[in-house]
Amino acid sequence: MALKGDNVVVSNMKLERIFSMKGGKGETSYANNSQAQARHARSMLHLLEETLDGVQLNSPEVPFVVVDLGCSSGDNTIYIVNVIIKHMTKRYEALGQEPPEFSAFFSDLPSNDFNTLFQLLPPLANYGGGSMEECLAADNHRSYFAAGVPGSFYRRLFPAKSIDVFHSAFSLHWLSQLPESVLDKRSTAYNKGRVFIHGASESTANAYKKQFQTDLAVFLRSRSQEMKRGGSMFLVCLGRTSVDPTDHGGAGLLFGTHFQDAWDDLVQEGLISAEKRDNFNIPVYAPSLQDFKEVVEADGSFAINKLQVFKGGSPLVVNQPDDAAEVGRALANSCRSVSGVLVDAHIGDKLSEELFSRVERRGTSHAKVLLEQLQFFHIVASLSLA
């Protein structure tokens, strides 16, 4: 990683340039540590399909365009795009219409491992001379044209009125940048001694919340210009059930306890300075239902078709729940798959290895409690143009 320094996560442009889920196909990669997200997504498919039932069908001559925002680099995004296209195909066929051609855009930050994602894509079915139905029936082939779109979803990414369905899962809780006041020693929001919002002061929590509100409003305005009239958007992001923004529930247990303690270990052992730790914060905000609703209503671009908190379950997937070492390893890998790139950039690969080995040790020591208490909740929103 070329970028090193204390304030990696302060600058919007720096964060946008380096941030991604852990790429590749290794043990700590997102591709190999996103089984929990896959389970959570599958448990919400009925809500996604309800949203798709409300999408206006175009003329079969007009391509149907699907976008996955925050696609990352594993199988999950491909699975969801397949679900969307198959569902829409059935809707056309139910009306006795030939389905249109489908196009899918996979979008994430430029630093995303698009190479791994594209290697996972099945080959395009041969359209030459065959019907769409034959293409759809072809085993291990995709029935849509695919493209990657690098860029932040906190700005415009597509031409006006060009997209039928937007989907985004497990991404919108990532902020465009860390609130600068959180790392400013002169500010009441300075998050001294902590690397996450969980357990922080009210001022710190308000700074995180304000950044989330700003980001979500920009996201909604951008999508409102890009979506076709009659299109729909299905959003899933990490959420919380507590009204207290400093209580981040499952995310708090993931980043605010053992991960936090691992940073403190490095400080106490003299491997990094306290200031080095204090200059790192995870740029995540898990909104409450009210937080999310307020932004959507204030922006006014979208009507809310459905908005709810959904219990997703544990982010840890283990084969042997009684094996404490496996639980500890799963915790460390889960943390590393989503935050490892930022940690590497802040303290370097060697110290990053030290940090996550301590996360693993602490997770092993608290395996039973982790399996019992580590539960994620998600905000699920179905939106259409107002």
C-alpha positions as CSV (number, residue, x, y, z in Angstrom):
1,M,0.0,0.0,0.0
2,A,1.6,3.2,-1.1
3,L,-0.3,5.6,1.2
4,K,0.8,5.8,4.8
5,G,0.1,8.4,7.4
6,D,-1.9,9.4,10.4
7,N,-4.9,11.0,8.6
8,V,-5.7,8.5,5.9
9,V,-9.4,8.4,6.7
10,V,-9.8,12.2,7.1
11,S,-9.6,13.2,3.5
12,N,-12.5,12.3,1.3
13,M,-10.3,11.9,-1.8
14,K,-7.7,9.8,0.1
15,L,-10.4,7.5,1.5
16,E,-12.0,7.2,-1.9
17,R,-8.7,6.4,-3.5
18,I,-7.6,3.6,-1.1
19,F,-10.7,2.1,0.5
20,S,-12.2,-1.2,-0.5
21,M,-13.1,-4.5,1.0
22,K,-10.1,-6.9,1.2
23,G,-9.5,-8.1,-2.4
24,G,-8.3,-11.4,-3.8
25,K,-9.3,-14.9,-2.8
26,G,-7.2,-15.4,0.3
27,E,-8.2,-16.3,3.8
28,T,-8.8,-12.7,4.9
29,S,-10.4,-11.6,1.6
30,Y,-14.0,-10.3,1.5
31,A,-14.8,-12.9,-1.1
32,N,-14.1,-15.6,1.5
33,N,-15.5,-13.7,4.5
34,S,-18.9,-12.6,3.2
35,Q,-20.9,-15.7,3.8
36,A,-22.9,-14.0,6.6
37,Q,-23.8,-11.1,4.2
38,A,-25.0,-13.8,1.7
39,R,-27.2,-15.4,4.4
40,H,-28.6,-12.0,5.4
41,A,-29.3,-11.1,1.8
42,R,-31.1,-14.3,1.1
43,S,-33.3,-13.9,4.1
44,M,-34.4,-10.5,2.6
45,L,-35.2,-11.8,-0.9
46,H,-38.9,-11.6,-0.4
47,L,-38.5,-7.9,0.4
48,L,-36.4,-7.4,-2.7
49,E,-39.0,-9.2,-4.9
50,E,-41.8,-7.0,-3.5
51,T,-39.8,-4.0,-4.6
52,L,-39.2,-5.5,-8.1
53,D,-43.0,-6.1,-8.4
54,G,-43.4,-2.4,-8.3
55,V,-41.0,-1.6,-11.1
56,Q,-42.6,-0.3,-14.3
57,L,-42.0,-2.5,-17.3
58,N,-40.6,-0.9,-20.3
59,S,-41.1,-1.8,-23.9
60,P,-39.2,-5.0,-24.7
61,E,-37.3,-3.0,-27.2
62,V,-35.7,-1.0,-24.5
63,P,-32.9,-2.6,-22.5
64,F,-33.6,-3.1,-18.8
65,V,-30.8,-1.7,-16.6
66,V,-29.8,-3.0,-13.1
67,V,-27.1,-1.4,-10.9
68,D,-25.5,-2.9,-7.8
69,L,-23.9,-0.1,-5.8
70,G,-21.0,-1.2,-3.5
71,C,-20.7,-4.5,-5.3
72,S,-17.3,-5.4,-3.8
73,S,-15.6,-8.5,-5.2
74,G,-17.4,-11.7,-4.2
75,D,-20.2,-13.9,-5.4
76,N,-22.9,-12.1,-3.5
77,T,-23.4,-9.3,-6.0
78,I,-23.6,-11.8,-8.9
79,Y,-26.2,-13.8,-7.1
80,I,-28.4,-10.7,-6.4
81,V,-28.2,-9.4,-10.0
82,N,-29.3,-12.9,-11.2
83,V,-32.2,-12.8,-8.8
84,I,-33.3,-9.4,-10.1
85,I,-33.0,-10.3,-13.7
86,K,-34.8,-13.6,-13.4
87,H,-37.6,-12.0,-11.4
88,M,-38.1,-9.3,-14.0
89,T,-37.9,-11.8,-16.8
90,K,-40.8,-13.8,-15.2
91,R,-42.8,-10.6,-15.0
92,Y,-42.4,-9.9,-18.7
93,E,-43.2,-13.6,-19.5
94,A,-46.4,-13.5,-17.3
95,L,-47.7,-10.8,-19.6
96,G,-46.9,-12.8,-22.7
97,Q,-44.1,-10.4,-23.7
98,E,-40.6,-11.2,-24.9
99,P,-38.2,-10.1,-22.2
100,P,-35.9,-7.2,-23.1
101,E,-32.1,-7.3,-23.2
102,F,-30.6,-6.8,-19.7
103,S,-27.6,-4.8,-18.7
104,A,-26.0,-4.9,-15.2
105,F,-23.6,-2.4,-13.9
106,F,-21.3,-3.4,-10.9
107,S,-20.2,-0.3,-9.2
108,D,-17.7,0.4,-6.3
109,L,-14.8,2.6,-5.5
110,P,-11.9,2.5,-8.0
111,S,-9.7,0.6,-5.5
112,N,-12.2,-2.3,-5.5
113,D,-10.9,-5.6,-6.7
114,F,-12.9,-5.7,-10.0
115,N,-10.5,-8.3,-11.4
116,T,-11.6,-10.9,-8.9
117,L,-15.3,-10.0,-9.5
118,F,-15.0,-10.3,-13.3
119,Q,-13.3,-13.6,-13.0
120,L,-16.3,-14.9,-11.0
121,L,-18.8,-13.7,-13.7
122,P,-20.0,-16.6,-15.9
123,P,-19.6,-16.2,-19.6
124,L,-22.2,-14.3,-21.5
125,A,-24.8,-16.6,-23.2
126,N,-24.6,-16.6,-27.0
127,Y,-27.3,-14.3,-28.3
128,G,-26.6,-15.0,-31.9
129,G,-29.5,-16.7,-33.5
130,G,-31.0,-17.9,-30.2
131,S,-34.0,-16.6,-28.3
132,M,-33.7,-14.9,-25.0
133,E,-35.5,-17.8,-23.4
134,E,-32.8,-20.2,-24.7
135,C,-30.1,-17.9,-23.4
136,L,-31.8,-17.8,-19.9
137,A,-31.9,-21.6,-19.9
138,A,-28.2,-22.0,-20.7
139,D,-26.4,-23.5,-17.7
140,N,-23.6,-21.5,-16.1
141,H,-24.1,-18.6,-18.4
142,R,-25.4,-15.1,-17.7
143,S,-28.2,-13.6,-19.6
144,Y,-27.1,-9.9,-19.3
145,F,-24.4,-7.6,-20.4
146,A,-22.0,-6.6,-17.6
147,A,-19.8,-3.7,-16.9
148,G,-17.9,-2.2,-14.0
149,V,-18.4,1.4,-12.9
150,P,-15.7,2.7,-10.7
151,G,-16.6,5.7,-8.5
152,S,-18.2,6.8,-5.3
153,F,-21.9,6.5,-5.0
154,Y,-21.9,9.8,-3.1
155,R,-21.9,11.5,-6.5
156,R,-23.4,10.9,-10.0
157,L,-22.3,7.8,-11.7
158,F,-24.8,7.3,-14.6
159,P,-26.6,9.3,-17.3
160,A,-29.9,10.9,-16.3
161,K,-33.0,8.7,-16.4
162,S,-31.1,5.6,-17.4
163,I,-31.5,3.1,-14.6
164,D,-34.5,0.8,-13.8
165,V,-33.4,-0.8,-10.6
166,F,-30.8,0.3,-8.0
167,H,-29.7,-2.2,-5.4
168,S,-27.2,-1.6,-2.6
169,A,-26.5,-3.9,0.3
170,F,-24.2,-3.5,3.3
171,S,-22.5,-0.4,1.9
172,L,-24.4,2.8,2.8
173,H,-23.2,2.7,6.5
174,W,-19.7,3.5,5.1
175,L,-19.2,7.2,5.2
176,S,-17.7,9.2,2.4
177,Q,-15.2,10.5,4.9
178,L,-14.5,10.5,8.6
179,P,-15.9,13.7,10.2
180,E,-12.8,15.9,10.6
181,S,-13.8,17.1,14.1
182,V,-13.5,13.5,15.3
183,L,-9.7,13.7,14.8
184,D,-9.4,17.3,15.8
185,K,-7.9,17.6,19.3
186,R,-9.4,21.1,19.6
187,S,-12.9,19.8,19.0
188,T,-15.4,18.5,21.6
189,A,-16.1,15.7,19.1
190,Y,-12.4,14.5,19.3
191,N,-12.7,10.8,19.8
192,K,-9.7,10.4,22.1
193,G,-8.7,6.9,23.0
194,R,-11.3,5.3,20.7
195,V,-11.3,4.0,17.1
196,F,-15.1,3.8,16.6
197,I,-18.3,5.6,17.5
198,H,-19.4,2.9,19.9
199,G,-19.1,4.2,23.5
200,A,-18.0,7.7,22.3
201,S,-19.2,11.1,23.5
202,E,-22.4,12.7,22.4
203,S,-20.5,15.3,20.4
204,T,-18.6,12.5,18.6
205,A,-21.8,10.7,17.8
206,N,-23.4,13.9,16.5
207,A,-20.5,14.4,14.2
208,Y,-20.8,10.9,12.8
209,K,-24.6,11.3,12.4
210,K,-24.2,14.7,10.6
211,Q,-21.8,13.1,8.1
212,F,-24.2,10.2,7.5
213,Q,-27.1,12.6,6.9
214,T,-25.0,14.7,4.4
215,D,-23.8,11.6,2.6
216,L,-27.2,9.9,2.4
217,A,-28.8,13.1,1.1
218,V,-26.2,13.4,-1.7
219,F,-26.7,9.7,-2.5
220,L,-30.5,10.2,-2.9
221,R,-30.2,13.3,-5.0
222,S,-27.7,11.5,-7.4
223,R,-29.9,8.4,-7.7
224,S,-33.1,10.6,-8.3
225,Q,-31.5,12.0,-11.4
226,E,-30.2,8.7,-12.7
227,M,-33.4,6.6,-12.2
228,K,-36.0,6.2,-14.8
229,R,-39.6,7.2,-13.8
230,G,-41.2,4.0,-12.6
231,G,-37.9,2.6,-11.4
232,S,-37.2,1.4,-7.8
233,M,-34.4,1.3,-5.4
234,F,-33.7,-1.4,-2.8
235,L,-31.2,-0.4,0.0
236,V,-29.9,-2.4,2.9
237,C,-27.4,-0.9,5.4
238,L,-26.2,-1.7,8.8
239,G,-28.6,-0.3,11.3
240,R,-29.3,-0.2,15.0
241,T,-32.3,-0.6,17.3
242,S,-31.1,1.8,20.0
243,V,-32.0,5.5,19.8
244,D,-28.6,6.2,21.4
245,P,-26.1,6.7,18.5
246,T,-23.2,5.8,20.7
247,D,-24.7,2.3,21.2
248,H,-23.9,0.6,17.9
249,G,-25.1,-2.9,18.9
250,G,-23.5,-5.6,16.7
251,A,-21.2,-3.2,15.0
252,G,-20.2,-1.9,18.4
253,L,-19.3,-5.4,19.5
254,L,-17.4,-6.0,16.3
255,F,-15.4,-2.7,16.2
256,G,-15.9,-1.2,19.7
257,T,-14.7,-4.0,21.9
258,H,-12.1,-6.6,20.8
259,F,-10.9,-4.5,17.8
260,Q,-10.7,-1.5,20.1
261,D,-8.8,-3.5,22.8
262,A,-6.4,-4.8,20.2
263,W,-5.4,-1.2,19.3
264,D,-5.0,-0.5,23.1
265,D,-2.7,-3.6,23.3
266,L,-0.4,-2.1,20.6
267,V,-0.3,1.2,22.5
268,Q,0.4,-0.5,25.9
269,E,3.1,-2.7,24.3
270,G,4.8,0.4,22.8
271,L,4.3,-0.8,19.2
272,I,2.4,2.4,18.3
273,S,1.8,5.7,20.1
274,A,-1.5,6.7,21.6
275,E,-1.7,9.5,19.1
276,K,-1.3,7.0,16.2
277,R,-4.3,5.1,17.6
278,D,-6.3,8.2,18.1
279,N,-5.8,9.3,14.5
280,F,-7.6,6.2,13.3
281,N,-11.4,5.8,13.3
282,I,-13.7,3.4,11.4
283,P,-15.8,5.6,9.1
284,V,-19.1,3.7,9.7
285,Y,-22.4,4.9,11.0
286,A,-25.3,2.5,11.7
287,P,-28.4,4.7,11.5
288,S,-31.6,4.1,13.4
289,L,-34.9,3.8,11.5
290,Q,-35.7,7.4,12.4
291,D,-32.2,8.7,11.3
292,F,-32.8,7.1,7.8
293,K,-36.4,8.2,7.5
294,E,-35.6,11.9,8.4
295,V,-33.0,12.1,5.6
296,V,-35.3,10.5,2.9
297,E,-38.2,12.8,3.9
298,A,-36.1,15.9,4.1
299,D,-34.6,15.3,0.7
300,G,-38.0,14.7,-0.9
301,S,-36.7,13.0,-4.0
302,F,-38.1,9.5,-3.1
303,A,-41.3,8.1,-1.7
304,I,-40.9,5.4,0.9
305,N,-42.6,2.1,-0.1
306,K,-41.2,0.1,2.8
307,L,-38.8,1.0,5.6
308,Q,-38.0,-1.4,8.4
309,V,-35.3,-2.8,10.7
310,F,-34.4,-6.4,9.8
311,K,-32.5,-8.8,12.1
312,G,-29.7,-10.2,10.0
313,G,-28.0,-12.4,12.5
314,S,-24.4,-13.0,13.3
315,P,-21.6,-11.8,11.0
316,L,-19.6,-14.8,12.1
317,V,-19.9,-18.1,10.1
318,V,-18.2,-21.0,11.8
319,N,-18.4,-24.8,11.2
320,Q,-17.6,-25.7,14.8
321,P,-19.3,-23.3,17.3
322,D,-17.6,-25.2,20.1
323,D,-14.1,-24.5,18.7
324,A,-13.1,-21.2,20.3
325,A,-10.1,-20.9,18.1
326,E,-12.3,-21.0,15.0
327,V,-14.6,-18.3,16.4
328,G,-11.6,-16.1,17.2
329,R,-10.2,-16.6,13.7
330,A,-13.6,-15.9,12.1
331,L,-13.8,-12.6,14.2
332,A,-10.4,-11.5,13.0
333,N,-11.0,-12.4,9.4
334,S,-14.4,-10.7,9.4
335,C,-12.9,-7.5,10.8
336,R,-9.9,-7.7,8.5
337,S,-12.0,-8.3,5.4
338,V,-13.8,-5.0,5.8
339,S,-11.3,-2.7,7.6
340,G,-8.0,-4.3,6.8
341,V,-7.2,-2.0,3.9
342,L,-7.6,1.1,6.1
343,V,-5.6,-0.5,8.9
344,D,-2.8,-1.4,6.5
345,A,-2.7,2.1,5.1
346,H,-2.5,3.6,8.6
347,I,0.0,1.5,10.4
348,G,1.6,-0.7,7.7
349,D,1.3,-4.4,6.9
350,K,3.5,-5.7,9.8
351,L,1.7,-3.8,12.6
352,S,-1.6,-4.7,10.9
353,E,-0.7,-8.3,11.3
354,E,0.0,-7.7,15.0
355,L,-3.3,-6.0,15.5
356,F,-5.5,-8.7,13.9
357,S,-3.6,-11.5,15.7
358,R,-4.6,-9.8,18.9
359,V,-8.2,-9.5,17.7
360,E,-8.1,-13.2,17.0
361,R,-6.7,-14.0,20.5
362,R,-9.4,-11.9,22.2
363,G,-12.1,-13.4,20.1
364,T,-10.9,-16.9,21.0
365,S,-11.1,-15.9,24.7
366,H,-14.6,-14.6,24.4
367,A,-16.0,-17.1,21.8
368,K,-19.1,-18.1,23.7
369,V,-20.2,-14.5,24.3
370,L,-19.5,-13.5,20.7
371,L,-21.7,-16.3,19.3
372,E,-24.5,-15.4,21.7
373,Q,-24.4,-11.6,21.5
374,L,-22.9,-10.6,18.1
375,Q,-26.1,-9.9,16.1
376,F,-26.4,-7.4,13.2
377,F,-29.6,-5.4,12.4
378,H,-30.1,-3.8,9.0
379,I,-32.2,-0.9,7.8
380,V,-34.1,-2.1,4.7
381,A,-35.6,0.5,2.4
382,S,-37.7,0.2,-0.7
383,L,-37.9,3.6,-2.5
384,S,-39.4,5.0,-5.7
385,L,-39.3,8.5,-7.2
386,A,-41.7,10.9,-5.4
